[in-house]
């Protein structure tokens, strides 16, 4: 079956079939068959999407799976980009799969970025995973510039959550009649 639509992504062509893409994605259906200007075009330029990310989205639309999900290690940046694109295109099943995989790749270097993306894209599962990671590794995470650079409302939310859990860093707290610093010294 010959393609009847071409997407230009990062200067490269990605070929597809309007009927399949429209049936599998509401946003693409509106883009390809609705009153949007893309309906009249045989070549649609997507300026803010990486080629590899869009290929993964197309692969999912045709097969309901993404081969690179099975390969380890998973490219976290690519997975984050796919997560955001799945949200943008209202592809909840793909977004949920990305969310689970992202939750398994949280580390000190990426937790703040993932937390911000999770918050922006209304991902409660990923946000909870990031919050738990921060609470468990608070002393290390707060030394990261990315932590300080979090948006103020999100930073406040994280600090309140950590405080509710009773986590203290670098200050004395009273335990009974004794004053103890955070690492147990008196």
Order of alpha helices (4+ residues) and beta strands (2+ residues): beta-beta-alpha-alpha-beta-alpha-alpha-alpha-alpha-alpha-alpha-alpha-alpha-beta-beta
